[in-house]
C-alpha cells in the first residue's frame, strides 16, 4: 500500500474499529470506490495483516516470525502530474525463532550470542535500532529486534481508474496494485492481491 518499507505485520496500529476485522481477528480490506486522490494525505489509522513468510526470506523450515506494537505515521502525496511521494515512520518489535537445524551455516553451528553480535554489527539491517538473541527452550534461538522511529521514503508514478484501482510504480522497487476510495477528506487503501495479507490504511487529507 505504498508504505515504502517491509512491514512484518500481524497487529493493528492506530485507531481501529471492530468492523475492520473478521471473526478470526484478521484485518479486512476496504472497498474501492475511486475518487479524486490528488493531495497530501496523513495516516490516521491502520489495520494490516501480512504473512511474514511472504516478506522475509524464510528459507529454513521451522523458522517463524511475529510482530508486536507496530505503529505507523507519515504522509503520502499524490500530485496532479501523476507522480507520488511517501514519507513514513515505523516503530515496533519483530521476534523470529530459529530451530537448531537453522543454525548450521557452511558446516559451522552458530550460537545465539554470535547471532546477537551479528545483529549488533548491522544496526541498519531492516532499519532496526537494536536486536538480541537468546537460547530457546527447545533448542535454537529466539531473536528480538526493536524498530525505533524508522524513517522511509519512496517516489514514483501512479495511475488510477474510476472504479478505485491504484497502481504505483516506484523509481526503485516493485509495482504495487491497491484499491482506493476517497470520501470527503478520507482516503482508504487496501491491497488488490490478498494472497499474502489484507487490511486497510486510513488517511485524512491535509
VOGU-3710 file (C-alpha; in Angstrom, 3 decimals, decimal comma):
1> xxxxxxxxxx> 0,000/0,000/0,000  2,783/2,363/-0,816  4,255/2,172/2,663  7,739/2,037/1,263  9,204/-0,311/3,890  8,990/-4,021/4,544  6,403/-4,370/7,227  6,194/-7,537/9,285  2,610/-7,044/10,299  0,128/-9,148/12,233
11> xxxxxxxxxx> -1,184/-6,412/14,501  -3,193/-3,213/14,233  -1,807/0,239/14,852  -3,584/3,492/15,454  -7,339/3,679/15,920  -9,391/0,830/14,547  -12,935/-0,418/14,960  -14,171/-3,994/15,285  -15,595/-3,683/11,763  -12,037/-3,678/10,393
21> xxxxxxxxxx> -11,518/-7,299/11,474  -13,207/-10,598/10,781  -14,144/-13,139/13,438  -10,616/-14,554/13,349  -9,017/-11,201/14,066  -7,770/-10,754/10,513  -7,783/-7,205/9,185  -10,256/-6,631/6,379  -9,912/-4,764/3,098  -11,873/-1,606/2,416
31> xxxxxxxxxx> -13,907/-1,476/-0,782  -12,666/0,556/-3,727  -14,784/3,424/-4,973  -12,350/5,736/-6,762  -12,491/9,486/-6,308  -10,029/12,353/-6,524  -6,825/11,097/-4,913  -4,756/14,236/-5,638  -3,431/15,855/-2,477  -1,352/15,174/0,633
41> xxxxxxxxxx> -2,745/12,527/2,983  -1,729/11,694/6,540  -2,107/8,256/8,152  -4,907/8,351/10,719  -5,111/4,613/11,455  -4,130/1,225/10,087  -5,121/-2,398/10,389  -2,827/-4,733/8,462  -2,407/-8,500/8,471  0,531/-9,678/6,367
51> xxxxxxxxxx> 2,087/-13,135/6,241  5,713/-12,621/7,376  6,806/-15,562/5,251  5,771/-13,619/2,157  8,151/-10,791/3,063  11,098/-12,447/4,758  13,482/-14,856/3,110  12,426/-17,695/5,381  14,402/-20,449/3,666  14,811/-22,654/6,735
61> xxxxxxxxxx> 11,897/-24,981/7,637  10,535/-24,194/11,086  11,605/-20,551/11,125  8,802/-18,327/12,417  8,277/-14,577/12,714  5,849/-12,429/14,679  5,410/-8,743/15,457  4,027/-6,598/18,254  3,399/-2,941/18,987  3,809/-1,794/15,401
71> xxxxxxxxxx> 2,873/1,830/14,800  2,857/3,800/11,574  2,770/7,505/10,884  3,535/9,766/7,960  2,154/11,092/4,723  1,734/10,326/1,040  1,292/12,936/-1,671  -0,389/12,183/-4,989  0,342/15,018/-7,400  -1,768/16,088/-10,375
81> xxxxxxxxxx> 1,111/15,181/-12,744  0,647/11,502/-11,762  3,714/11,325/-9,505  3,685/10,421/-5,831  5,961/10,600/-2,781  5,688/8,789/0,540  7,290/9,547/3,899  6,593/7,063/6,673  7,881/6,233/10,150  7,628/2,761/11,673
91> xxxxxxxxxx> 8,136/1,621/15,272  7,555/-1,738/16,906  9,063/-5,130/17,605  9,899/-8,177/15,487  10,542/-11,605/17,000  11,864/-14,515/14,983  12,614/-18,033/16,152  15,211/-20,289/14,565  15,215/-24,013/15,366  18,591/-25,633/15,967
101> xxxxxxxxxx> 18,579/-27,026/12,430  18,640/-23,468/11,076  21,848/-22,506/12,898  24,160/-24,570/10,695  25,977/-22,265/8,268  28,629/-23,681/5,935  29,405/-26,531/8,292  29,565/-24,321/11,392  26,848/-24,171/14,040  26,196/-20,604/15,124
111> xxxxxxxxxx> 25,446/-19,744/18,748  22,749/-17,325/19,890  25,491/-14,990/21,131  27,011/-14,944/17,654  23,632/-14,088/16,177  23,309/-11,240/18,697  26,732/-9,947/17,682  25,709/-10,108/14,032  22,612/-8,013/14,761  24,672/-5,509/16,748
121> xxxxxxxxxx> 27,161/-5,260/13,888  24,410/-4,407/11,407  22,342/-1,688/13,124  20,809/-0,607/9,824  19,610/-4,086/8,826  15,917/-3,715/8,021  16,193/-0,284/9,632  16,467/-1,818/13,076  17,588/0,051/16,160  18,636/-2,914/18,318
131> xxxxxxxxxx> 18,459/-6,685/18,437  19,442/-9,625/20,605  19,080/-13,410/20,601  18,651/-15,936/23,407  18,534/-19,708/23,620  15,051/-21,117/23,074  13,616/-23,729/25,430  13,526/-26,433/22,769  16,890/-25,508/21,297  17,656/-22,947/18,633
141> xxxxxxxxxx> 17,440/-19,200/19,164  14,783/-16,575/19,686  15,784/-13,130/18,430  14,031/-9,869/19,165  14,524/-6,763/17,059  13,271/-3,330/18,110  12,333/-0,812/15,438  12,502/2,748/16,690  11,145/5,547/14,515  12,464/4,011/11,308
151> xxxxxxxxxx> 12,021/6,527/8,509  11,434/5,548/4,902  10,500/7,335/1,723  9,640/6,466/-1,858  8,622/8,207/-5,043  7,408/7,267/-8,482  4,397/7,447/-10,767  0,831/6,244/-10,343  -2,333/5,562/-12,296  -5,942/5,220/-11,153
161> xxxxxxxxxx> -9,255/4,008/-12,527  -12,720/5,306/-11,871  -13,663/2,099/-10,048  -10,879/2,528/-7,492  -7,798/0,678/-8,765  -4,461/2,293/-7,895  -1,159/1,233/-9,470  2,043/2,693/-8,041  5,348/2,320/-9,878  8,277/3,362/-7,650
171> xxxxxxxxxx> 11,547/4,626/-9,082  13,264/1,700/-7,337  11,127/-1,223/-6,328  8,205/-3,406/-7,333  4,962/-2,217/-8,902  2,161/-2,221/-6,333  -1,543/-2,631/-7,032  -4,095/-1,421/-4,493  -7,728/-0,430/-4,269  -8,623/3,024/-3,011
181> xxxxxxxxxx> -11,645/5,033/-2,010  -11,914/8,776/-1,395  -14,918/10,007/0,568  -14,706/13,644/1,563  -11,406/14,143/3,381  -10,821/10,400/3,992  -8,772/8,040/1,833  -8,639/4,268/2,357  -6,032/1,999/0,740  -6,087/-1,811/0,628
191> xxxxxxxxxx> -4,030/-4,375/-1,320  -5,556/-5,776/-4,504  -3,870/-9,159/-4,035  -4,793/-10,601/-0,639  -2,816/-13,841/-1,064  -0,100/-12,599/1,293  -2,171/-10,346/3,517  -5,013/-7,917/3,874  -6,010/-4,744/5,669  -6,596/-1,048/5,320
201> xxxxxx> -4,728/2,201/5,745  -6,993/5,138/6,565  -5,632/8,593/5,782  -7,003/12,132/6,118  -6,411/14,986/3,688  -4,140/17,783/4,850
//
